[in-house]
Amino acid sequence: MNLSESTKLTRLVNQALPALSNSSVTYNADRNMYLTTGYTSQSGHTYFQGIQLSDRLAIVCNIGRGGWGSNPLFLNAVTVYGYDGKEKTIIGRWMPSTWEFYSDNLAQRVAISIVGNYLKSQSIAQGLYVSDSDLLSYAEAQVKATTMNMNQISA
Amino acid sequence: MKLKDITGNPLDNLLPKYGQPASRDLLIWDEGQQMFITDQYISQAGHTYYLGVRVSENLVTVLHFGLYHSWTYINDVDVYAFNGKEKTLIGRQSLDTFYKDELVRETVEGIVKSYLKSQTVIQGLCGATMDEQIEQKAKDAVIGTYRSLLNDPIVQKRLADIRPIVLQEKNQYLLH
C-alpha cells in the first residue's frame, strides 16, 4: 500500500470509527490491521485494538498481550460493525467465556460466524428466503475481503 | 432468491457500502450472545453504549453495555416481569464493572429471587421448601431468557410481539 492510500484509509478509520479518534492509530502491514495505542496495566499486560476495514464491514478485535514470557497475544473480544450512511452499527459481538490465544484464523472464523448469524436473523426478520449456504458464502466473502483488504476504500 | 454474485443481491442492503443507507431491521439479533442489541449510541468522548435485551415468556432483562477502548463494561441490569404483552420493572442493579456473563446471570437470578420472595411474604407463604422452590424458579426463569432466534421457531413466531417491547427500551442515562 503506498503512502497516499494508507493516508486515505487512516482518515477513513478516524471518520468511520470515531471511538478511536482519542487514541492514535497506526497501520500494521504484516497483519493488515490498524492498531490503536495500547494501555499497559500495573501487572504488565497491554490492551489494544486491531481494526480491519472494508467498504462494507469493520472488524474490531480487542487484543491483550501478556506481560510475561513470550508475551502471548489473547483475543478478548471481536466486534463487527456494518454501516448505515456514515454511521456504524454493531451487528454482532463475541466475547469468549474463557481465554483464547489470538490467531488471524480464529478472528476470521469468529467474524464469519457473526456476519452469517446477522444475515440469517435479518433475513428471518425481513422475510427474505436465502439458503444457509448462500448466506455463509456471502459472509465468508465479505470477511475475507475485509481481512485481506481487497476492496479499496475511497474516503 | 438465488445468490448470483457478490453485487446485485438483497444481502447488499443489509451490509451497504460506507456512505450508503442500510435497509436493516432495527431489531438486531446477536446469536452469539443470545440477545437483541438496540439503542446504540456513541458519546462525544467516543465511547459506544448499547442495550442487550433478552426476552422469554415471563421475563425481560435489559443490560446496559459500555465499550471503552478495548474493554466491555456492564453498567446497569434491569429485570422486568413479562406477561407476553406488557412488562413491569421488578428490580435494577448497577454493576459498573468488566462484563462477565456469569456475573450477569447471578445478578438477574438474585433480582428474580428477591422479587419472588417478597411476593411470597406478601401472600403469607414461607418456609425452607418455599425458599428452595424460589431458588429453582429463579434459575429456570433466567435460563429461559437465553434463547436462539435462529434455531427456535417459537421465538421467531413471537418476534412481532417481542419487537415493540425491545424497541421501547432506551438508555435513559444518556440524554438523546
Interface residues (C-beta under 8 A of the other chain):
Chain A: L12 A16 P18 A19 L20 S21 N22 S23 T36 Y39 Y47 F48 Q49 D55 R56 L57 N62 I63 G64 N76 A77 T79 G82 Y83 D84 G85 K86 T89 I90 I91 G92 R93 W94 M95 S97 S113 I114 V115 N117 Y118 L119 K120 S121 Q122 S123 I124 A125 Q126 L128 Y129 V130 S131 D134 L135 S137 Y138 A141 Q142 I153
Chain B: M1 K2 L3 I6 N9 P10 L11 L14 L15 P16 K17 Y18 G19 Q20 P21 A22 R24 D25 L27 I28 W29 D30 E31 G32 Q33 I37 Q40 I42 A45 G46 H47 T48 Y50 L67 H69 S70 W71 T72 Y99 D101 L149 L150 Q156 L159
